[in-house]
Every structure is written in C-alpha cells, then in structure tokens.
Amino acid sequence: MEMNKDAWEQVPVFLSELRKAGLLLVESDVRDARQKLYRLKGKDEAYKETLGRGDIDALLKRAADLIRTRVDYKFILILLFLKRISDKWEMEFDEAYREALADGLSEEEARAEAKRDEYHLFNLP
C-alpha cells in the first residue's frame, strides 16, 4: 500500500522518541555486539511519579498527533500490544518467582525457574 510505504523509515523516529521519554531500554545483544535489543520499560521502571489526568491527556494528544502525521497507527498498536505482553510476562515472572521461593529454592534458582516458558503465556526473545 502506498500510504504505508514509509512506515519502516519511521521506526528510528519512534525509538528515538521513546528513548527521550525514558520509556525504552537499549542493550547490546550478547550474541552479536553489532545488534541492539530494545525493551519497553515496565510500569514500575518507566514512571517513578504518579501521572495525573492532564499528563495522560497530553500523552494521548501527542500520540494522536503522531498518528495524524506520517506515522502508521498500526505501528502504535503493535507497540501497545508488545508493552502489554511485556507487562504480563513480568507479572507471571513475579508470581512464579514468589512460588519458587516459597518452595524453598534459592533466589538464583527461583529466578531461573520463573523464566521457564511453562510459566508464561507469551515468550518473546
């Protein structure tokens, strides 16, 4: 489709904006140092202060402005979906970690156990 032609060109713009807003963690890939891994911060990592109604309205208006410009709204929906999956994974990890500690595992063993695929609905590398 012609209207989605420049969507891939906008990815660096999105990543830059998310990084500036402090919502994105960037790490080097341990398997390939030339690659970067991007992870959206969890709600505890992203906001240390409480957002008010005005802050949320401003964020939504900025997102709407991005959608109205050259940005494809599907990209934003994908980011929101990935954020939800990430938050869900963290909640499942916390629950499995607490259960493993209650079963008598050490903290390191509990973390390793909680990362196993069996405890998560989605597992994104």
Phi, psi and omega in degrees: 000140180292323184291340180258011186301321185261018182299317181293332178291337182275347181303312178299327178296313178299313181299319179297316180294318178296322179294315179299323181283354179077024183256001187230133173259133180241125181228155174281143177285127182291336180277332181214106186295342179284342183266150175244143175251130180249134179222130175290139180289148175289167183298330178286328180280325189284315185238116177269346180242164181280134177274137176267175180300320180296322178296317179294317177301317180296318178297316179294322178294320177296319178296318179297321177298319177297320180295322182288339181272224187273006185269137178279127182298334180297326179296318179294320178297321178296317178298318178296320178297314180296324177296317179296317178298318179298315178297319179297317179300317180296320178295316179296321178298312180302317180295313180295323179296313179297319178296319180294320176296320179294332178279358175099009178282154175289169182299317180295315178295322180295319177297315179298318179295318183291339179278349183297146184301333184297338183266000187232139176288321179235143175225104179261128180294000000 
